[in-house]
Amino acid sequence: MNKKILIAGGLGVGAGLVYLLTRSGLRTGANGNDHQSESVTKEDENTLDLSASQGEAEPENVVIDDQGTDQFAAAQILKQIRDEGFDASDENLALALGRPAQEIEAWTTGAGHIDGDVILKARHLALERGIHIA
């Protein structure tokens, strides 16, 4: 039994070392220089910059869920659920949604970007509390 445990442990360590060595080899390139990783990093940064700039310019009329909800409607839904189901408390709604109260405040004032996951959770909370969402 002890031999089996030692063999399994050795195989695990060996597999980990092989993984690390291959991963390290991919970073440095075939000839040992680090030019490939620099170009990949620059490409990744450009892609991230592009996606970030596209995300900032997102218009309010973009649909964020399967029911056709846009940012304005999502903010109205959150306000209604907060006011009717959580005694108009950002903190209580934040606790129920698992988000910071500052984020709830930003969403309800129109300053933050609301994603589909939040609306899905908010609709479920409304169902649980018997709140009719228009």
N, C-alpha and C positions, 0 to 999 in steps of 0.2 A: 504494500500500500504506500509506504514512504517513497519507494523508488518511482512509483507512478506520479506522485505529487512533485517530486524533484524533476522528473522528465517534463511534466506539463509546465512547470515554472520555467524551466530552461528554454522550452519552446516559445513560451510567451515573451521572455526577455529577448530571445533571438529574433523573433518576429518584430518586436519593437525596434531593435537595432537596425534591422534591414529596412524597415519603414523610414526611420530617421536618416539613414545613409542615402537611400534613394531620393528622399525629399530634398536633402542637402545637395545631391548631385543635380537635381532639376533646377535648383536656384542658381548654381554657379555656371551651368551650361556645360557642354561637352568638353570644351577646351580649358576649363578651370577658371575663366575670368567671369566677372560679375556683370557684364554688359547686358546680358539677357534679362536679369532681374530688374535692372534699372529701367529698361524699356517697358517691361511689363508694369512696373510701378507707375511710370509716367502715363501709360495708357489707362491704367485703372483710375488714376487721379483725374484724367481728362473725362473719363466716363462718369465718375462720381460728380465732377463739377457740372457736366451737362445735365445729369439727372436732377441735381439739386436746383439748378437754375430753372429747369422745366417745372419742378414742383412748386417753386415760389410763385410762378406766374399762373398758377392754376385758377381758372375762373370759378365764380361761385355757382354757376349753373351746371357744373359737371355732376352727373349722377354718381352717387356713392354706394347705392345698394340696389337690390333687385326690385324694389318698389318704386324706383324713380326719384328717390330723395336727393335733393341738392343741398348745398351748404346752408342756405337760408332756411329751408324746411327742417333740416336736421337741428339747427339751433332752436327753432320754434318747438320742436318735439322735446328737446332737452329741457327747455324752459317750462313747458307744460308739465312734464313728469316731475321736475324739481318742485314746482309750485304746488301741484295737486297731491303728489305722493310723498314728498320729503319736506313738508312744511317750509317751502321756499328756501331751503338750506343747501348751499353749494357743497358744504362739508358732508352732509348726509348722502347726497347723490354721489359725491366722489367716492365715499366709502363703499356704496353699493356697486359702483362701476369698477372699483379697484384702480382709480386714477387720483392724482393730486387735486385738491380743491382749486388751486390756481388754474389748472387746465380746464376745469368745469367753468370757472369764471370767464376765461378767455373764450371758450366755445360759445357761451350764452351771450357774450357781448359782440360776437362776430370776429374777434381778433385771432382765434385759433382755427386750425384745420381739423375738422371732424372726419374720422374715417368710418368705414362701413361696420367695423367690429363694434364700435361704440354704439351706433344706432341699433344694431342687432341686440345688444345687451339692454339698451334703453327700452326697446319695444317689448322685450321679455319682462322687464321690470314693470312696465305699464300693464301688461297682461296679468301679472301676479297681483298687482294692486288694484285692478279693476278700473284703470284709467283708459278712457276712450280717446285714442289719438285721431285727430281729424286728418 
